[in-house]
C-alpha cells in the first residue's frame, strides 16, 4: 500500500505539501496540486484520515444536528445541507448528519460523537442539544435564535424573522388585506416564537385587531395531525367558524398546498377569494403550480455556507474577524397567489 512518503518522493515535494493538497488547510499552486493528485491516483494512495486525526488531535468532522429521527426534508433543508457540505469540503472537513431521536437527546451520547464542532439546525426553546454541547465544551453554531436559560453568548446564523413577517404583513396590507390567518411553524421552535411576536406587532402597527384563533402552529411530526396541517385549520376557520379570511400566510409549501386544498373544497379560489403567501417554499417548484405561489427567498444555501464559516472561525480554521451573529437577507418573490381585494 502506497504511503505519503512515496507520493512526496515521486512528486518531488515534501510530505507536508502532500498533506496540504488533501487537507486544503494551506494554499498550494495549481501545478503542484495537479502533480500530487496525479501521482496519488497512479499509486492508489488514499490519505489515512484516522492517522491524521491522531496527529492533529482533530477528527476533521463536524456534526449537523437535526432534532428528531422522524423528519421530512424539504427544499430548504436540502439546499441548506448542500451549502454546509460544499463549504466544509473547502476546509477539508466531513459532515456527520445527526438525526437524533427525541429520547436520545437527553442522553450523553451526543457528546461522545467524533466531531470537532457542530451546527444546530432548528433550535427549540430550552433545546437539550444546545445544553449538551455547551456542557461538554463542543464548539457549535445555531441556525436560528436560541432561547436556553443562562446561555446568551452563542454564535448564530439566522434570517431576520421579525423583518420577514413585517415585510409579508406590509405586503398583504398594501393589497388591502386585514383578515390574515397565519399557519406558523411548531410552537416550541424559536423561529415560531419570533414570528408570532412579529405578526402581532405588525397587525398592531396597521391598527388591525389581533385575533388569537387566526394563528396556528404546526403539530408534532409524530402526531396524526401533522400531515393534515393547513387543511384542517383552514377548513375550520372558513367553513365551521365562518370567519372572514382574505389572506393566509403559510409556514412552508406543504402547509400551503394543504390550505389550498381546503380553500378549493370550500368553493373558494386562490387568489380571487383568498391570497396565499408561503414563507419557506421550494423556489424551483412554486412557479409550476397554479396559481404560482408568492413567497420568500430565505437563501438556505447561504445560511449553510455562513454557518459553516462561522464554525470554522470558532475552530480557529478560518482566520480574521467574523461576526458572532450573522443575518442572511431574504426577499419577497412575487408570483400569482396574492392579489388585491
C-alpha positions as CSV (number, residue, x, y, z in Angstrom):
1,X,0.0,0.0,0.0
2,X,1.4,3.4,-1.0
3,X,2.3,5.8,1.7
4,X,2.6,9.6,1.8
5,X,6.4,9.3,1.6
6,X,6.0,7.5,-1.8
7,X,3.8,10.3,-3.2
8,X,6.1,13.0,-1.9
9,X,9.2,11.4,-3.4
10,X,7.7,10.8,-6.9
11,X,6.0,14.2,-6.9
12,X,9.2,15.9,-5.8
13,X,7.6,17.7,-2.9
14,X,7.6,17.4,0.9
15,X,5.2,15.3,2.9
16,X,3.7,18.5,4.3
17,X,2.9,19.7,0.8
18,X,1.1,16.4,0.0
19,X,-0.8,16.8,3.3
20,X,-1.8,20.3,2.4
21,X,-3.1,19.2,-1.0
22,X,-5.6,16.9,0.6
23,X,-6.5,18.9,3.7
24,X,-6.5,22.3,1.8
25,X,-5.5,23.9,5.0
26,X,-2.8,25.9,3.2
27,X,-2.8,27.1,-0.4
28,X,-0.8,25.1,-2.9
29,X,-0.1,26.0,-6.5
30,X,-2.3,24.5,-9.2
31,X,0.7,22.9,-10.9
32,X,1.9,21.2,-7.7
33,X,-1.7,20.2,-6.7
34,X,-2.3,18.5,-10.1
35,X,1.1,16.7,-9.9
36,X,0.4,15.4,-6.4
37,X,-3.1,14.2,-7.3
38,X,-1.9,12.5,-10.5
39,X,0.8,10.6,-8.6
40,X,-1.7,9.7,-5.9
41,X,-4.0,8.2,-8.4
42,X,-1.2,6.3,-10.1
43,X,-0.2,4.8,-6.7
44,X,-3.8,4.4,-5.5
45,X,-2.8,6.4,-2.4
46,X,-5.6,7.3,0.0
47,X,-5.0,9.6,2.9
48,X,-5.2,7.9,6.3
49,X,-7.9,10.0,8.0
50,X,-7.6,8.2,11.3
51,X,-3.8,8.6,11.4
52,X,-4.1,12.3,10.6
53,X,-6.6,12.7,13.4
54,X,-4.2,11.1,15.9
55,X,-1.5,13.6,14.9
56,X,-3.6,16.8,14.7
57,X,-5.9,15.8,17.6
58,X,-8.8,16.7,15.4
59,X,-11.5,14.5,13.8
60,X,-11.8,16.8,10.7
61,X,-15.6,16.2,11.0
62,X,-18.4,18.4,12.2
63,X,-21.9,17.4,13.3
64,X,-25.1,18.8,11.7
65,X,-27.7,18.0,14.3
66,X,-31.4,17.7,13.5
67,X,-33.7,17.2,16.4
68,X,-35.8,14.1,15.7
69,X,-35.3,10.8,14.0
70,X,-38.6,11.2,12.0
71,X,-38.0,14.2,9.9
72,X,-39.2,15.3,6.4
73,X,-36.5,17.1,4.4
74,X,-37.9,19.9,2.2
75,X,-36.3,22.2,-0.3
76,X,-35.0,24.4,2.5
77,X,-33.2,21.6,4.3
78,X,-31.7,20.1,1.1
79,X,-30.3,23.5,0.0
80,X,-29.0,24.3,3.5
81,X,-27.3,20.9,3.8
82,X,-25.7,21.4,0.3
83,X,-24.3,24.7,1.4
84,X,-22.8,23.2,4.6
85,X,-21.3,20.2,2.8
86,X,-19.8,22.1,-0.1
87,X,-18.3,24.7,2.1
88,X,-17.0,22.1,4.6
89,X,-15.1,20.4,1.8
90,X,-13.1,23.5,1.1
91,X,-11.6,23.3,4.6
92,X,-11.1,19.5,4.4
93,X,-14.0,18.7,6.8
94,X,-16.6,16.0,6.6
95,X,-20.2,16.5,7.7
96,X,-21.8,14.0,10.1
97,X,-25.6,14.3,9.7
98,X,-27.1,13.6,13.2
99,X,-30.9,12.8,13.1
100,X,-31.1,12.4,16.8
101,X,-34.2,10.7,18.2
102,X,-36.0,12.8,20.8
103,X,-35.3,10.4,23.6
104,X,-31.6,10.2,22.8
105,X,-31.1,13.9,23.1
106,X,-31.4,13.6,26.8
107,X,-28.6,11.0,27.0
108,X,-24.9,11.9,26.9
109,X,-24.3,10.1,23.6
110,X,-24.1,13.3,21.6
111,X,-21.0,14.4,23.5
112,X,-19.2,11.2,22.5
113,X,-19.6,11.6,18.8
114,X,-16.3,12.0,16.9
115,X,-16.7,15.7,15.9
116,X,-14.7,18.9,16.3
117,X,-17.8,21.1,16.4
118,X,-21.5,21.2,15.5
119,X,-24.2,23.1,13.6
120,X,-27.5,23.0,15.4
121,X,-30.4,23.3,12.9
122,X,-33.9,24.4,14.0
123,X,-33.3,25.2,17.7
124,X,-36.3,24.9,20.1
125,X,-37.0,26.6,23.4
126,X,-34.6,25.2,26.0
127,X,-33.0,22.9,23.4
128,X,-31.4,19.9,25.1
129,X,-28.9,19.5,22.2
130,X,-27.6,23.0,22.9
131,X,-27.3,22.4,26.6
132,X,-25.4,19.2,26.0
133,X,-22.9,20.7,23.5
134,X,-22.3,23.6,25.9
135,X,-21.8,21.4,28.9
136,X,-19.2,19.3,27.0
137,X,-17.4,22.3,25.6
138,X,-18.0,21.3,22.0
139,X,-17.9,24.4,19.8
140,X,-21.2,25.0,18.0
141,X,-23.2,27.4,15.9
142,X,-27.0,27.5,15.8
143,X,-29.1,28.3,12.8
144,X,-31.8,30.3,14.4
145,X,-32.2,32.2,17.7
146,X,-31.6,30.2,20.9
147,X,-33.8,30.5,24.0
148,X,-31.9,28.5,26.5
149,X,-31.7,29.7,30.1
150,X,-28.3,31.1,31.1
151,X,-27.0,30.8,27.5
152,X,-26.7,34.1,25.8
153,X,-23.3,34.5,24.1
154,X,-23.8,31.8,21.4
155,X,-22.8,32.2,17.8
156,X,-25.9,32.2,15.5
157,X,-26.7,32.4,11.8
158,X,-30.3,33.4,11.0
159,X,-32.8,35.1,8.8
160,X,-34.3,38.3,10.2
161,X,-37.6,36.7,11.2
162,X,-39.0,39.9,12.6
163,X,-38.4,41.7,9.3
164,X,-39.7,38.7,7.2
165,X,-43.1,38.7,8.9
166,X,-43.3,42.5,8.9
167,X,-42.5,42.6,5.2
168,X,-45.1,39.9,4.5
169,X,-47.8,41.7,6.5
170,X,-46.9,45.1,4.9
171,X,-47.1,43.5,1.5
172,X,-50.6,41.9,2.2
173,X,-52.0,45.0,3.9
174,X,-50.7,47.0,1.0
175,X,-53.0,44.8,-1.2
176,X,-55.9,45.7,1.1
177,X,-55.9,42.6,3.3
178,X,-56.8,43.0,7.0
179,X,-58.1,39.5,7.8
180,X,-54.9,37.5,7.7
181,X,-54.6,33.9,9.0
182,X,-51.1,32.6,10.0
183,X,-50.2,29.0,9.7
184,X,-46.9,29.1,11.7
185,X,-44.2,26.6,12.4
186,X,-44.1,24.4,15.5
187,X,-44.9,26.3,18.7
188,X,-41.7,25.3,20.6
189,X,-39.4,26.3,17.8
190,X,-37.6,29.6,18.4
191,X,-38.4,30.7,14.8
192,X,-42.1,30.3,15.5
193,X,-41.8,32.4,18.7
194,X,-40.0,35.2,16.8
195,X,-42.6,35.1,14.0
196,X,-45.6,35.2,16.4
197,X,-44.3,38.3,18.1
198,X,-43.6,40.0,14.8
199,X,-47.1,39.0,13.4
200,X,-48.9,40.6,16.4
201,X,-46.7,43.7,16.3
202,X,-47.2,44.1,12.6
203,X,-51.0,43.9,12.9
204,X,-50.9,46.4,15.8
205,X,-48.9,48.8,13.6
206,X,-51.6,48.7,11.0
207,X,-54.3,49.0,13.7
208,X,-55.6,45.5,13.0
209,X,-57.1,43.7,15.9
210,X,-55.1,40.5,16.8
211,X,-57.5,37.5,17.0
212,X,-55.7,34.5,18.7
213,X,-57.7,32.0,16.7
214,X,-56.2,33.4,13.5
215,X,-52.7,32.0,14.3
216,X,-52.0,28.2,14.3
217,X,-48.9,26.1,15.0
218,X,-47.6,23.1,13.2
219,X,-48.3,19.9,15.2
220,X,-45.6,17.5,16.3
221,X,-44.3,15.4,13.5
222,X,-45.2,12.2,15.4
223,X,-48.9,13.2,15.6
224,X,-51.7,12.2,13.3
225,X,-52.5,15.8,12.6
226,X,-49.1,16.7,11.1
227,X,-49.8,15.6,7.5
228,X,-53.1,17.5,7.5
229,X,-51.7,20.7,8.9
230,X,-53.0,23.6,6.9
231,X,-56.1,21.8,5.6
232,X,-57.9,21.3,9.0
233,X,-57.1,24.8,10.3
234,X,-58.3,26.5,7.1
235,X,-61.4,24.4,6.8
236,X,-62.3,25.0,10.4
237,X,-61.8,28.8,10.3
238,X,-63.5,29.3,6.9
239,X,-66.0,26.5,6.9
240,X,-67.0,25.8,10.5
241,X,-66.5,29.1,12.2
242,X,-67.4,31.1,9.1
243,X,-64.6,33.6,9.9
244,X,-63.6,36.2,7.3
245,X,-60.2,35.4,5.9
246,X,-58.8,37.2,2.8
247,X,-55.2,36.1,3.1
248,X,-53.2,33.2,4.5
249,X,-49.5,33.1,5.5
250,X,-48.2,29.5,5.4
251,X,-45.0,28.3,7.0
252,X,-44.0,26.1,4.1
253,X,-45.2,24.8,0.7
254,X,-46.5,21.6,2.2
255,X,-48.8,23.6,4.5
256,X,-49.7,26.0,1.6
257,X,-50.8,23.1,-0.6
258,X,-53.0,21.7,2.2
259,X,-54.6,25.1,2.8
260,X,-55.1,25.4,-0.9
261,X,-57.0,22.1,-1.0
262,X,-59.2,23.2,1.9
263,X,-59.9,26.5,0.1
264,X,-60.9,24.6,-3.1
265,X,-63.1,22.1,-1.1
266,X,-65.0,25.1,0.4
267,X,-65.7,26.5,-3.0
268,X,-63.2,29.4,-2.9
269,X,-60.3,30.1,-5.1
270,X,-56.7,31.5,-4.9
271,X,-56.1,34.4,-5.3
272,X,-59.6,35.6,-6.3
273,X,-61.1,34.9,-2.9
274,X,-58.1,34.3,-0.7
275,X,-54.5,35.2,-1.2
276,X,-51.8,32.7,-0.2
277,X,-48.2,33.6,0.8
278,X,-45.5,31.0,1.6
279,X,-42.6,31.8,3.9
280,X,-40.4,28.8,3.2
281,X,-41.0,27.0,-0.1
282,X,-39.3,25.2,-3.0
283,X,-38.4,28.1,-5.3
284,X,-38.0,25.6,-8.2
285,X,-41.5,24.2,-7.8
286,X,-43.6,27.2,-6.6
287,X,-43.9,28.6,-10.1
288,X,-45.1,25.3,-11.5
289,X,-48.3,25.1,-9.6
290,X,-51.5,27.0,-10.5
291,X,-51.6,29.7,-9.3
292,X,-47.8,30.1,-8.8
293,X,-47.1,30.8,-5.2
294,X,-45.8,34.1,-3.9
295,X,-43.1,33.6,-1.2
296,X,-39.9,34.5,0.5
297,X,-36.4,33.6,-0.8
298,X,-34.7,32.7,2.5
299,X,-31.4,31.8,0.8
300,X,-31.0,28.4,2.6
301,X,-27.7,27.6,0.8
302,X,-26.2,30.9,2.0
303,X,-27.4,30.1,5.6
304,X,-25.5,26.8,5.3
305,X,-22.3,28.5,4.0
306,X,-22.3,31.2,6.6
307,X,-23.0,28.8,9.5
308,X,-20.1,26.6,8.3
309,X,-17.8,29.6,8.0
310,X,-18.7,30.8,11.5
311,X,-18.0,27.4,12.9
312,X,-14.6,27.2,11.1
313,X,-13.8,30.6,12.7
314,X,-14.7,29.2,16.2
315,X,-12.4,26.2,15.4
316,X,-9.6,28.6,14.5
317,X,-9.5,27.2,11.0
318,X,-10.7,30.4,9.4
319,X,-8.7,33.5,10.3
320,X,-9.7,37.1,10.6
321,X,-12.7,38.9,12.1
322,X,-16.1,37.3,11.9
323,X,-19.4,38.4,13.4
324,X,-20.8,36.1,16.1
325,X,-24.4,36.8,14.8
326,X,-24.8,36.6,11.1
327,X,-28.0,37.6,9.3
328,X,-28.8,36.3,5.8
329,X,-31.1,38.6,3.9
330,X,-34.4,37.4,2.4
331,X,-36.6,38.9,-0.3
332,X,-40.2,38.6,-1.5
333,X,-40.6,36.7,-4.7
334,X,-43.9,37.9,-6.2
335,X,-45.9,35.4,-8.3
336,X,-49.7,34.9,-8.8
337,X,-51.1,33.6,-5.5
338,X,-51.6,37.1,-4.0
339,X,-53.9,39.8,-5.3
340,X,-55.7,43.0,-4.2
341,X,-59.0,42.7,-2.6
